[in-house]
Amino acid sequence: MSGLEQHVRESVAKIGRQTGLRSVPLSYVILAFFAATLAIPSLSTSYFFLNTAIYAFLFIGLGHSWNVIGGYAGQISLGHAAMFAIGGYTTAVLFIFYDVTPYVGLVAGGLLAAVAGLALGAITFRLRYHYFSIATLAASLGMSIVFLRWDWIGGAVGLEYPLAEIGNAYAFAFRDRRLYFYVMWAFALATTLFVYRLHTSKLGIYLRAIDMDQELAENAGISAFWYKMYAMGLSSFIAGVGGGLFAQYLLYIDPQTTLKLIRNVEFVLIAVIGGLGTVLGPIVGALIYIPTREYTRTILSGSHTGLDWVIFGTILVLLSIYKPNGLIERRPVIGDRTGRKPNSSEGESDDN
Amino acid sequence: MRFPSTSIRMTDDYGDNRVVSRRSFVRIAGTASAVGVAGCLGGSDSSDTFTLGAIHPLSGDAAEMGSRFQDIVSAGVQAVNEGASDLEPLAGAEGEGLPGQDGTEVEVLWADHQGSSDVARSEAESMVLDDGVDVLLGSYYSGTTEVVSQVAQREGVPHICGTAIGEGLTERDLDWFWQVPPHTGVKGESMFEFADGMNEQHDAGLETVSIIHQDGTFGTEVANSMQRVVEESDFELALDTISYSAQSVNSLSTEIRNIEQAGADIIVHAANVRDAVIMLEDMQTEDYYPELMLTPGSAYLDPSLLEESVSDYVFSGSDFAHDMFEVHPPMGAYNSYSEEESGTPFDGSSIYAWGEFFTAIAAADRAESLSSDDLRASLNSMSAEPYVAGLPYPVEFDDNGYNQEAFSFVVQSEDSQLETVWPFDQAQDDAMTYPVPSWDER
């Protein structure tokens, strides 16, 4: 390499370090993103645009949910749709059958999903690697069959919210769709702030240590099982609340929509595209995945059935080649390039 | 993405049009919005066109049927826009465009709900709010129909459903929803009136029933309605209703043996095409056949199933039979037109799409204007004679928006043909084969 070339490379690298995302504190990036996106409903009068934004922000939260257990703890769950469905059904059932406001139902749905997640974790965390993934997928598919045949919750026919409640604030059923955007925006913000806190917390460090080498972590005195249970409970709670929000937006819930196979994969896709075990990963993943899904679905469905998934497959292949850790890459937790401890506040901007 | 059906004949062309249509272009432009550049989507309502938004399954298990819907409705659009006076009394056929609306042209936009309620909702709202459709049509599955009708209710746009037959769809206090075809309860009543008639006129000795269904929305709804009808009739259930996973079933031999042991005279099967074939082939393997295989139609009326020899002699509730044109000549003319113009003849499912479309046309043609309120008033006061709405029975809605004149025939399949066997006075001589020959006699 010539001296000139080396000089240019160093200069470019220096400029990159000074102007790149990693030189900006992560908290600033998060706040700037959410402040900027507040204006989305005013950018276009198009329902399609707003609907896409609503789903994108809902799936930011759901991506975070999966990332907690899949990205941080390294447990590749393929059954997260189960927690999503439990949250959705709990919110819907409490309101439709017992007139419990969804403001309470969302929390109840999250808690019930967390209980289900912990129960699932207690059974499956003894399994390692792909056996865990298979077990979680089987649990979700099994639940799909149960829900399809459970008459009390509508079985295959599903449950519909009373249409007279639309516009009723108590029913959390808004006539103005922009309100749904702000609800999903708040959900995305809350989950992002939670994961931001988790990222530099003791729990977050332990989870990433378990992800890197579970046996080494256990030898260091970290109880892998119990920390994974923590992560599963938190992750499931978020997924449950997300499921409840989904039901509130759709005002209808059925097993086909909540528990279809692809739903399980969607949560994983968002985190994988964005970056496993990072705060910004699910945001980037959801903002790529949802608009692409919506536009390819509407443009390519029908006679071009499946082509949208071919596009996603291609994106994933390219990512796996050029960005195997996702678009937002995670730096090593212990002994990173700067030598700073990852749980120090100074290190937050590097570890995004 | 949606595009006008006026420009299409066949499914392959559909895809090409999709790429270059104006709305596709707008949508593609909208992609830029999603990545940061605010787009300017939507707002494409055209005041000089009567625009219908058809939301149906165009992919997945029911894609072929959705494609037939498109073909047949494209012929209907052509009949209205270009005129087809030979088809009178079909609504809108006597002139170019809608005669009652100064010749306003008709356009149908299509969307694929993929069998998912969330997709159906997105498409319905996009059609109403971005594309400005005047009427929503669809959407075959009851679950997706529910969410589409929610959108119609919220936005005050008529939703005319001619393809979903769920019994409870009109029992939801909706102001903007009208259901044209016989719902599952009416179908069940026709089927068991036919069975009653078989006992009276053919001394069939039918007493017991077994209901078996796939566990999806359609199968579950049909089974629930059939169970209610049976319990209110003189027939008895031979055993509890059987359900199975529509997605994973590979054999129904065990279920068939259970039905055989229970001694059911009639099997009612609500199925998709795939599991209907499994059911019949397994019955052949088990060398078993009930006195009556009596189905609510759907898969058992599908052309692809009728091509299978195992489907011979099955009885089904249906709005369509190949010999119905003898009794209802205008339906024969409509069918010929559709086949000639779109390449697709009527069948047990697509006739519903034809009726759905022409009910909308009949309402629009008679409305004072194409405003939502006037369309609604027109639908509420509609009293269309047989054939006007493209169906062999009248269309007149009750207070809930259900077509109280909807009627289901009973047909029998043989040699890929469906022949009317009930009402007995509409059946051709020797149309029915009964008793049904055993497997080794076929």
Interface residues (C-beta under 8 A of the other chain):
Chain A: L43 S44 T45 S46 Y47 F48 F49 N51 T52 A53 A56 I145 L148 R149 G155 A156 V157 G158 E160 L163 A164 I166 R175 R177 F246 L250 L251 Y252 D254 Q256 T257 K260 L287 P291 E294 Y295 R297 T298 I299 L300 S301 G302 S303 H304 T305 G306
Chain B: M1 T11 D12 Y14 G15 R18 S24 R27 I28 G30 T31 S33 A34 V35 A38 G39 C40 L41 G42 G43 L58 S59 G60 A63 G66 S67 W110 A111 D112 Q114 G115 S116 S117 D118 V119 R121 S122 E123 E125 S126 V128 L129 D130 S142 G143 E146 V147 Q150 Q153 R154 G166 R172 D173 L174 D215 G216 T217 G219 T220 E221 S243 S245
